[in-house]
Amino acid sequence: MSLDLKRVASEPLTSAAPLVEELRKGEKPRTQHRLGLEHEKFIYPVGSAQPPPYEGPNGIGALLERIAPGGYDRFRETPESPVIALQRGMAAISLEPGGQFELSGSPFRTAREAHQENLEHLKETKAAASALGLRLVALGYRPVGTTGEMPWMPKTRYQVMRRTLPERGRLALNMMLMTSTGQVSLDWADEADCVRKTVAVARLSPLLVALYANSPLLEGKPSGYMSFRSRVWEEVDPTRCGYLPSWFDGSFSYQAYVDWALDAPLLFLRREGEYRHPKLTFRQLMKEGYEGKPPDMGDWTDHLSTLFPEVRLKKVLEVRGADCSSAAMTGALGALWRGILYDAQALEEAELLLPRLTFTEHLAFHDTARREGLAGKLGPRELHRLAGEMVAIAKRGLQRLDPEDAPLLAPLEAVAASGRSPAQAVLDAWKEDPRPEVLMSRFEL
């Protein structure tokens, strides 16, 4: 989530060294490591499969206004602009381009605290939505509809990306309007710890995709993928999405991430209250400048927020591979990664779970996971068994680290043991009754 706060000018950037140091500023002592959840979800009118616009008495804007009196500050781009986000403490409610409703949660020491915050958010949002004849739906991709039928939220950043991102990939608008996800943000101690955690998450991400695959339908029919949401990212922009080769060849570092980011094209540049679109990579921007001036750290921060790898680095490490799912599955997401990444023995076990794949082999593994979900295989190994072992590693880590978080993993244990990705339940419901409004009711939060 980016609220696009007013830019504050800083020192000009003429080399990559300050960008590497900016990543280093994310380092925290292990005693201060926290995690935060992000949970997106779709909003639909009760009895309808047509998403509401921002405007109107039962629109997304009205939903924000109904929630706002609960201690939130309203966020507008200008004093005259509509409300596009709410903030209370360190938690924020924001809107994705098609009106997907997102909680960006506070950082907590435990997964159960993050889960409880999300439960409270869902209770609050469901009550407000119900009063407006709306409901919350947990799926990774809209099961019906096309991008041309979707509403757009009144955020300037999205209007610019609506023009610029489709130049980079055929499914860019699908990503913006049709997808919904669950994410977790985590901390690292130093560069070696960041490298180790990032590489571990990247290697395990196909198992995460299979465990959380919850988007098998496209325009009212089976898409051929358990996670069509994951498939969409393949055609958004190869320079800013997917996996970094350096995660698989032993060369990853702060510098490697910065170099990768420098070579991604700009989606926009904010100048004098306007969004500009110079046809430059960030590396070219540093070399050539724009309108006679070099970029600054504010430009770099904007640029990082427009990159969408499977594991994203900013001041935290963001794990991005899960489809939107139930509240319990979202709580399990935080517990899974806390158990694996914050316990030294669990991290060692997780690093040994899978064979060392080349970049090309890993992409094939990821494609199997998004197509077949837990029914797929990596060589002779069944993905549901590998996923079960991953969850077991996390559970052992939590039992050493903080046993009270371990019960949050129960939904993942059940999914892995069943051998069925959540998407299979969506397909079963669709076969039973393909009416979109009925399908939405089956997956209401």
C-alpha positions in Angstrom: 0.0 0.0 0.0 1.2 3.5 -0.8 -0.6 6.6 0.4 1.5 8.9 -1.8 2.2 11.3 0.9 3.5 14.7 -0.2 7.0 14.5 -1.5 9.8 15.9 0.6 12.8 17.0 -1.4 16.1 15.3 -0.3 19.7 15.2 -1.5 20.1 14.4 -5.2 21.0 10.8 -6.2 24.0 10.4 -8.5 25.2 6.9 -7.6 23.8 3.6 -6.2 25.7 3.8 -2.9 22.9 5.7 -1.0 20.3 3.2 -2.3 22.2 0.3 -0.8 22.5 2.2 2.5 18.8 2.8 2.4 18.2 -0.9 2.5 20.7 -1.2 5.3 18.5 1.2 7.3 15.9 -1.6 7.4 18.2 -3.7 9.7 16.8 -4.3 13.2 18.2 -6.2 16.2 16.6 -9.6 16.4 14.9 -8.7 19.7 13.0 -6.0 17.7 11.8 -8.3 14.8 8.1 -7.9 14.1 5.6 -9.0 11.5 2.6 -7.4 9.9 -0.3 -8.7 7.8 -1.9 -7.3 4.7 -5.3 -8.7 3.8 -7.0 -7.6 0.6 -10.6 -8.7 -0.2 -13.3 -8.0 -2.7 -16.4 -5.9 -2.0 -19.7 -6.9 -3.7 -23.3 -5.9 -3.2 -25.3 -8.7 -1.5 -26.9 -10.7 -4.3 -24.8 -9.3 -7.0 -21.5 -10.1 -8.8 -21.0 -6.5 -10.1 -18.5 -4.7 -7.9 -19.6 -1.3 -6.6 -18.1 2.0 -7.8 -16.4 4.4 -5.4 -19.3 6.9 -5.8 -22.8 6.6 -4.5 -24.7 5.9 -1.2 -23.6 2.2 -1.3 -20.2 2.7 -2.9 -16.7 2.1 -1.7 -16.4 5.7 -0.6 -19.5 5.4 1.6 -18.0 2.3 3.1 -14.9 4.2 4.1 -17.0 7.0 5.6 -19.0 4.5 7.6 -15.8 3.0 9.1 -14.0 6.3 9.7 -15.7 7.4 12.9 -14.1 4.4 14.7 -11.0 6.5 15.5 -9.5 6.8 12.0 -7.9 9.7 10.3 -9.1 10.2 6.7 -6.5 10.5 4.0 -7.1 12.6 0.9 -4.6 13.5 -1.9 -5.7 17.1 -1.7 -8.2 18.9 0.7 -10.8 18.8 -2.1 -10.2 15.1 -3.1 -12.3 12.2 -1.9 -11.2 10.0 1.0 -9.1 7.1 -0.4 -7.7 5.7 2.8 -8.1 5.6 6.6 -5.3 5.4 9.2 -5.5 4.5 12.9 -2.2 4.2 14.7 0.1 2.2 12.5 -2.7 0.4 10.7 -4.2 1.6 7.5 -7.2 0.8 5.3 -6.6 1.6 1.7 -8.0 0.8 -1.7 -6.5 -1.1 -4.6 -7.4 0.2 -8.1 -10.7 -1.8 -8.5 -11.9 -1.1 -5.0 -10.3 -4.1 -3.3 -10.3 -3.3 0.4 -7.0 -3.7 2.1 -5.9 -3.7 5.7 -2.2 -2.9 6.1 -1.7 -4.0 9.6 0.5 -2.8 12.4 3.8 -4.5 13.2 3.5 -7.0 16.0 5.9 -9.3 17.9 3.5 -12.3 17.5 1.4 -13.7 14.7 -1.6 -14.0 17.0 -1.6 -10.2 17.7 -1.5 -9.5 13.9 -4.3 -12.1 13.4 -6.4 -10.5 16.2 -6.0 -7.0 14.6 -7.2 -8.5 11.3 -10.2 -10.1 12.9 -11.2 -6.9 14.5 -10.8 -5.1 11.2 -13.0 -7.7 9.5 -15.7 -7.4 12.2 -15.7 -3.6 11.9 -15.7 -3.7 8.1 -18.4 -6.4 7.8 -20.7 -4.4 10.1 -20.2 -1.3 8.0 -20.6 -3.2 4.7 -23.8 -5.0 5.9 -25.4 -1.6 6.7 -24.8 -0.6 3.1 -25.9 -3.9 1.5 -22.4 -5.0 0.8 -20.3 -8.0 1.6 -16.7 -9.1 1.7 -15.5 -11.9 -0.5 -12.3 -13.9 -0.1 -11.0 -15.1 -3.5 -7.7 -14.5 -5.3 -9.2 -13.4 -8.6 -12.6 -12.1 -9.6 -14.4 -15.2 -10.8 -16.6 -13.2 -13.3 -16.3 -10.0 -15.2 -13.7 -8.3 -17.3 -11.3 -5.4 -16.8 -13.6 -3.2 -18.9 -16.5 -3.7 -16.5 -14.6 -2.8 -13.4 -14.8 0.5 -11.5 -11.7 2.6 -10.8 -10.9 4.2 -7.5 -10.2 8.0 -7.6 -6.4 7.9 -6.8 -4.1 9.8 -9.1 -1.4 7.2 -8.9 -3.8 4.5 -10.3 -4.9 6.8 -13.2 -1.2 7.1 -14.2 -0.5 3.4 -13.8 -3.6 2.7 -15.8 -1.9 4.3 -18.8 1.7 3.3 -18.2 1.7 -0.3 -16.9 -0.3 -1.8 -19.8 2.6 -0.7 -22.0 4.7 -3.3 -20.1 2.4 -6.3 -20.1 -0.9 -7.7 -21.5 -2.4 -8.5 -18.1 -1.4 -5.4 -16.2 -4.9 -4.2 -15.8 -6.0 -7.6 -14.7 -3.5 -7.4 -11.9 -4.7 -4.0 -10.8 -8.5 -4.6 -11.0 -9.1 -8.3 -10.7 -6.6 -9.7 -8.1 -6.7 -9.9 -4.3 -4.0 -11.2 -2.0 -2.7 -11.8 1.5 0.8 -10.7 2.4 3.1 -10.7 5.4 6.0 -8.3 6.2 9.0 -9.3 8.2 12.3 -7.9 9.5 16.0 -8.8 9.1 19.0 -8.2 11.3 21.8 -7.5 8.8 22.6 -8.0 5.1 23.5 -11.7 5.6 20.2 -12.3 7.4 18.3 -10.4 4.7 19.9 -12.5 1.9 19.3 -15.7 3.7 15.6 -15.0 4.5 14.9 -13.6 1.0 16.4 -16.6 -0.8 14.6 -19.0 1.5 11.2 -17.4 0.9 11.8 -17.2 -2.8 12.7 -20.9 -3.0 9.7 -21.9 -0.9 7.2 -19.5 -2.6 5.8 -22.1 -5.1 4.7 -24.2 -2.0 3.1 -21.0 -0.7 1.3 -20.5 -4.0 0.0 -24.0 -3.9 -1.2 -23.8 -0.3 -3.0 -20.6 -0.9 -4.2 -21.1 -4.5 -7.7 -19.8 -4.4 -8.4 -18.3 -7.9 -9.3 -21.0 -10.5 -12.0 -19.2 -12.4 -11.7 -16.6 -15.2 -14.7 -14.9 -16.7 -17.0 -17.5 -15.2 -15.1 -20.6 -16.3 -12.2 -22.7 -15.1 -9.0 -21.0 -16.2 -6.7 -24.1 -16.1 -4.9 -22.7 -13.1 -5.5 -23.2 -9.4 -4.1 -19.7 -8.9 -4.9 -17.6 -11.9 -3.9 -14.6 -9.8 -0.3 -15.9 -9.8 -0.5 -16.5 -13.6 -1.5 -12.9 -14.1 1.9 -11.6 -12.8 3.7 -13.4 -15.6 2.3 -10.7 -18.0 2.5 -7.5 -16.0 6.1 -6.5 -16.5 9.0 -9.0 -16.6 11.4 -6.2 -15.5 9.6 -5.6 -12.2 7.8 -8.8 -11.3 8.6 -12.5 -10.6 11.9 -13.8 -9.3 15.4 -12.4 -9.4 18.0 -14.8 -11.0 20.4 -13.7 -8.2 18.2 -15.5 -5.7 19.2 -18.9 -7.2 22.8 -18.5 -8.3 24.3 -17.4 -4.9 24.9 -13.8 -5.9 22.1 -12.0 -4.1 22.9 -9.0 -1.9 21.7 -5.5 -1.2 23.6 -4.4 -4.3 22.0 -7.1 -6.4 18.5 -5.9 -5.4 19.4 -2.3 -6.1 20.9 -3.2 -9.5 17.7 -5.1 -10.4 15.5 -2.2 -9.3 17.6 0.4 -11.2 17.0 -1.4 -14.5 13.2 -1.3 -14.1 11.4 1.4 -16.1 9.7 4.3 -14.3 6.0 4.1 -14.1 5.8 7.7 -13.0 7.8 10.6 -11.5 6.1 13.1 -9.2 7.0 16.7 -10.0 5.3 20.0 -9.0 2.1 18.1 -7.9 1.9 16.2 -11.1 2.7 12.7 -12.2 5.1 12.6 -15.2 6.0 9.6 -17.3 9.6 9.9 -18.6 10.6 6.9 -20.7 13.6 6.0 -18.5 14.8 3.3 -16.2 15.9 4.6 -12.8 19.5 4.0 -13.8 19.0 6.3 -16.8 17.2 8.8 -14.6 20.3 9.0 -12.3 22.6 9.4 -15.3 20.5 11.8 -17.4 18.3 13.5 -14.9 14.9 14.9 -15.7 14.2 18.5 -16.7 17.8 19.2 -15.8 17.7 17.7 -12.3 18.8 14.4 -10.8 16.4 12.2 -8.8 16.3 12.1 -5.1 15.4 9.5 -2.4 11.7 10.3 -2.7 11.8 9.3 -6.3 13.5 6.0 -5.3 10.9 5.3 -2.6 8.2 5.8 -5.2 10.0 3.5 -7.6 10.4 0.7 -5.1 6.7 0.8 -4.5 6.0 0.1 -8.2 8.1 -3.1 -8.1 6.3 -6.4 -7.6 8.7 -9.3 -7.2 7.6 -12.4 -5.3 9.7 -11.2 -2.3 9.9 -7.4 -2.1 12.5 -5.4 -0.1 11.8 -1.9 1.2 12.3 -1.3 5.0 10.8 -4.7 5.5 10.7 -8.0 3.6 7.3 -8.6 1.9 6.1 -12.1 1.1 3.7 -11.8 -1.8 2.8 -15.3 -3.1 -0.6 -16.0 -1.4 -4.0 -15.5 -2.9 -6.6 -13.8 -0.7 -8.2 -16.4 1.6 -10.1 -16.7 4.8 -9.3 -14.9 8.0 -7.9 -18.1 9.5 -5.7 -18.8 6.5 -4.4 -15.2 6.6 -3.6 -15.6 10.3 -1.7 -18.8 9.4 0.3 -16.8 6.9 1.9 -14.7 9.6 2.5 -17.8 11.8 4.1 -19.7 8.9 6.8 -17.2 8.2 7.4 -16.3 11.8 8.0 -19.9 12.5 10.3 -20.4 9.6 12.3 -17.2 9.5 12.5 -16.1 13.1 13.8 -19.5 14.5 17.3 -20.4 13.5 16.8 -24.1 13.5 13.6 -23.9 11.4 15.3 -21.7 8.9 18.1 -24.3 8.5 15.5 -27.0 8.1 13.6 -25.0 5.5 16.7 -24.4 3.5 17.2 -28.2 3.2 13.6 -29.0 2.3 13.8 -28.5 -1.4 16.5 -29.4 -3.9 18.7 -26.5 -5.2 17.1 -25.5 -8.5 18.4 -23.3 -11.2 16.5 -20.2 -12.1 14.9 -21.9 -15.0 14.0 -25.0 -13.0 12.5 -22.8 -10.3 10.2 -21.0 -12.8 9.0 -24.4 -14.0 8.3 -25.4 -10.3 6.4 -22.2 -9.8 4.3 -22.8 -13.0 3.4 -26.3 -11.7 2.3 -24.8 -8.4 0.0 -22.2 -9.9 -1.4 -24.7 -12.4 -1.9 -27.8 -10.3 -1.8 -26.5 -6.8 -1.1 -29.1 -4.1 -1.8 -31.9 -6.7 1.4 -31.1 -8.5 4.8 -32.6 -8.1 8.4 -31.5 -8.0 10.2 -34.4 -9.6 8.9 -37.4 -7.7 7.8 -35.4 -4.6 4.1 -34.4 -4.3 3.6 -30.8 -3.5 1.1 -31.4 -0.8 3.6 -33.5 1.1 6.4 -30.9 0.7 3.9 -28.2 1.8 3.0 -30.3 4.8 6.7 -30.6 5.7 7.1 -26.8 5.3 4.2 -26.2 7.7 5.7 -28.8 10.2 9.0 -26.9 10.1 7.2 -23.7 10.9 5.3 -25.4 13.8 8.5 -26.7 15.3 10.0 -23.3 15.0 7.0 -21.7 16.8 7.0 -24.3 19.5 10.6 -23.3 20.3 10.0 -19.6 19.8 6.5 -19.0 21.1 4.1 -22.0 21.4 1.1 -19.8 21.7 1.4 -18.9 18.0 1.6 -22.6 16.8 -2.2 -23.2 16.8 -2.6 -20.6 14.1 -1.1 -23.1 11.7 -4.0 -25.6 12.0 -5.7 -24.4 8.8 -2.5 -24.9 6.8 -2.0 -28.3 8.3 -5.5 -29.3 7.2 -5.1 -28.0 3.7 -1.7 -29.7 3.2 -3.1 -33.0 4.6 -6.1 -32.9 2.3 -3.9 -32.6 -0.8 -6.4 -30.0 -2.2 -5.6 -26.4 -2.7 -8.5 -24.0 -1.6 -9.2 -23.5 -5.3 -10.6 -27.0 -5.5 -13.4 -25.9 -3.2 -14.1 -23.0 -5.5 -14.3 -25.3 -8.5 -16.6 -27.7 -6.6 -18.9 -24.8 -5.7 -19.0 -23.6 -9.3 -19.9 -27.1 -10.6 -22.7 -27.3 -8.0 -24.1 -23.9 -8.9 -22.3 -21.6 -11.3 -24.5 -18.5 -10.6 -21.9 -15.8 -9.7 -24.0 -14.3 -6.9 -24.3 -17.8 -5.3 -20.6 -18.4 -5.7 -19.8 -15.1 -4.0 -22.0 -16.1 -1.0 -20.0 -19.3 -0.6 -16.8 -17.4 -0.1 -18.0 -14.5 1.9 -15.7 -13.5 4.8 
